[in-house]
Amino acid sequence: MNTRPLERPVPVQPRAAREPPNGAAWAAMLASAIGAFATGLIVVLNEAGLVAVPALYAPAGGVSGRTTLAVLIWLGAWAVLHFGWRHRRIDPRRAAALIAVLVLLGVLGTFPPLWTLL
């Protein structure tokens, strides 16, 4: 006599369906890259005379206003991306490539020899 309960086959889910969402993590990383890009863009626009960002703390000079604006952009991007992506699965290759490009452009924007080309 068989005393074991009947075993039912467990349906196999595709790998993507088993993996948890990673959107919140990628949202944070992409938002930081957007903040880095914003810093470079604000510096370039300020040095070109297209945007005048006031100094918020006199001993630090204009950098205090530029970085504060970049932080506000970073926080805004983070909030928007987090609420849009928190339950999604994001492709890491595409997100990482976009992050690398944005950070590279942000760093180039803060590089003083670039300002002389304007």
Backbone torsions as a table, in degrees:
resi	resn	phi	psi	omega
1	MET	NA	132.1	-178.1
2	ASN	-91.3	118.3	-178.4
3	THR	-99.5	-4.3	179.3
4	ARG	-73.9	141.2	176.8
5	PRO	-68.3	158.6	178.5
6	LEU	-64.9	132.9	179.6
7	GLU	-95.9	130.3	177.7
8	ARG	-99.9	142.0	176.6
9	PRO	-68.2	136.8	179.2
10	VAL	-89.4	125.1	179.1
11	PRO	-65.1	137.6	-179.8
12	VAL	-89.9	124.6	178.5
13	GLN	-92.4	149.4	174.4
14	PRO	-61.1	156.6	-176.0
15	ARG	-58.0	-41.2	-178.3
16	ALA	-62.3	-31.2	-179.2
17	ALA	-75.2	-24.0	-179.3
18	ARG	-85.8	-22.4	-176.4
19	GLU	-78.4	139.6	-180.0
20	PRO	-72.6	160.3	178.1
21	PRO	-64.2	143.4	178.8
22	ASN	-120.2	10.5	-175.1
23	GLY	-62.1	-37.3	-178.9
24	ALA	-64.2	-39.7	179.5
25	ALA	-67.9	-45.2	179.6
26	TRP	-68.5	-30.1	176.2
27	ALA	-63.0	-42.4	179.1
28	ALA	-64.5	-42.6	-179.2
29	MET	-68.6	-42.5	179.1
30	LEU	-67.7	-36.6	177.6
31	ALA	-62.6	-38.4	177.9
32	SER	-65.8	-36.4	176.9
33	ALA	-67.9	-37.8	176.0
34	ILE	-63.7	-39.2	176.1
35	GLY	-63.2	-40.3	177.2
36	ALA	-64.7	-43.2	178.0
37	PHE	-63.8	-41.5	179.1
38	ALA	-61.2	-39.3	177.7
39	THR	-59.9	-49.7	179.5
40	GLY	-62.1	-42.6	-178.8
41	LEU	-66.0	-42.3	179.6
42	ILE	-63.7	-41.3	179.1
43	VAL	-63.2	-45.9	-179.4
44	VAL	-63.3	-46.4	179.9
45	LEU	-64.6	-35.4	178.4
46	ASN	-69.0	-44.4	-179.7
47	GLU	-68.4	-28.6	177.7
48	ALA	-80.0	-8.4	179.2
49	GLY	82.2	13.3	-179.5
50	LEU	-86.3	-26.8	179.8
51	VAL	-133.7	129.3	176.6
52	ALA	-107.1	108.2	179.0
53	VAL	-100.6	121.5	-176.7
54	PRO	-71.8	152.6	174.9
55	ALA	-75.5	130.4	179.3
56	LEU	-93.9	-20.5	179.4
57	TYR	-138.8	108.2	-170.9
58	ALA	-53.4	-44.0	179.7
59	PRO	-61.9	-27.2	179.5
60	ALA	-86.3	-19.9	179.3
61	GLY	80.2	-156.5	-176.3
62	GLY	-65.9	-20.0	-178.8
63	VAL	-63.4	-27.7	-179.7
64	SER	-66.1	-39.2	178.6
65	GLY	-73.0	-41.2	-179.7
66	ARG	-64.7	-44.6	-178.9
67	THR	-71.7	-33.1	176.8
68	THR	-64.9	-41.4	177.2
69	LEU	-63.7	-41.2	178.8
70	ALA	-64.9	-38.0	177.9
71	VAL	-65.1	-39.6	177.9
72	LEU	-64.4	-39.5	176.4
73	ILE	-64.5	-43.0	178.4
74	TRP	-60.3	-47.0	-179.8
75	LEU	-63.6	-40.6	177.8
76	GLY	-64.3	-43.7	178.4
77	ALA	-63.7	-39.5	-179.8
78	TRP	-63.5	-44.9	-179.6
79	ALA	-62.6	-46.8	-178.6
80	VAL	-63.9	-48.1	-178.8
81	LEU	-66.4	-40.2	-178.9
82	HIS	-60.8	-48.8	-177.9
83	PHE	-71.3	-23.1	176.7
84	GLY	-83.8	-29.3	-172.2
85	TRP	-112.5	-3.7	-169.7
86	ARG	-60.0	-25.5	-179.4
87	HIS	-109.8	14.8	-176.0
88	ARG	-109.3	162.7	174.4
89	ARG	-106.1	118.3	-176.2
90	ILE	-102.1	139.5	177.4
91	ASP	-71.0	115.6	-175.3
92	PRO	-63.5	-33.3	-177.4
93	ARG	-66.0	-46.1	-179.2
94	ARG	-67.2	-42.3	-179.3
95	ALA	-65.0	-43.3	-179.4
96	ALA	-64.7	-38.0	178.5
97	ALA	-65.2	-44.2	178.4
98	LEU	-64.0	-40.4	177.9
99	ILE	-61.8	-44.8	-179.5
100	ALA	-61.6	-43.1	-179.5
101	VAL	-64.9	-45.9	-178.9
102	LEU	-63.9	-42.0	179.0
103	VAL	-66.0	-42.3	178.8
104	LEU	-60.7	-45.4	178.6
105	LEU	-65.3	-37.0	178.0
106	GLY	-64.4	-42.9	178.8
107	VAL	-66.4	-42.2	178.0
108	LEU	-61.5	-35.5	179.5
109	GLY	-66.6	-24.7	178.7
110	THR	-94.5	4.2	-177.7
111	PHE	-86.7	114.8	-173.4
112	PRO	-54.4	-38.1	178.8
113	PRO	-59.8	-24.4	177.2
114	LEU	-67.3	-34.8	-178.1
115	TRP	-64.2	-33.3	-178.7
116	THR	-69.2	-18.7	179.1
117	LEU	-79.1	-12.4	-177.1
118	LEU	-78.3	NA	NA
